[in-house]
Amino acid sequence: MQKVLGFGGFFFRARDPIGLAQWYEDHLGINIAPTNMEMQPWESESGVTVFAPFDAETDHFPAVAALPQLKASLTQYGLDAATNR
């Protein structure tokens, strides 16, 4: 079975995105998403991952409604898309 070695970003909604990001940095060592060139992104053995909580009321995720189409496209190009099992 193929396994994911890393992914580019983790983007999600939170009631207190700034406080949550700070908690993850303080307790787990996951850097806050960079907002300028001096800030370092979170980097693991597999590469950079952007950890970015957004405000709970954001409309920044309109593509979530398009997930079925995204899964179909990935499958069409030969990628094994996850299933709801």
N, C-alpha and C positions, 0 to 999 in steps of 0.2 A: 504494500500500500504506500502511495506517495504521501509525504508529509510536508506541511508548510514550514519553511525555515525562518520566515519573518514576514512582516507586513508593514506597509508604509505609514499607516496611521490608525488611531483609535479615536473616533469622534462620536460624542454622545451628549445627551441633554442632562443637566443637573440643576437642582434648586439653587445651589451655591457653587457655581463653577470655579470661581477664584479660590475659595476656601478648600474645595475638594482637590483641586490641582496642587495647592500648597501642601495639603495633607499627604498626598501621594509622593510629592518631592521629599518632604521631611521624613516620612516613615518608610518609604519603599525605594527612594533614590531615583524616582522617575521624574526627569526634568520637565518643567512646564514648557508648553509649546513656545518656541522662539517667536518673538515679535520684533526682533532687530538682529543685526549681524553679530553682535557681541554675545548673544545668548546661545548656549549649546543645546542642541536637541538631545533627547534620550537616545542613547546608542547602546546596543547589546552586541553579542557576538555575531548576530545575523545582519546588523546594520542599523540604520536610523529608523526610529518609529516616532511619529508625532502623537503625543498624548494631549488631546484637546477637548475638555468638557466645555459645552456651550450652555447658555442660559436655558432653563426648562421651557420657556415660551418662544424660543427662536423658531423662525420659519426657514432656517438654513438647510433643512434636510428634505427638500421636495422630492428628491430622487428615491426616497424610501418607497414611495408608491410604485415605482418602476422596477422593484426588485424581481418580480416574476419575469419581466422582459430581459433583465440583465442575466438572470440564470439561464434563460433560453439561449441568449447570445453566447454565453460562455460554453454551454454544451454544444452549440452549433460549431464552435471553433475547436472542438475536441478537448475541452477542459472538463474535468469531472466536478461538476457543481454539487455543493452539499444538498442533502435532502432533509426533509422534516421527519426523521425516524426517531 
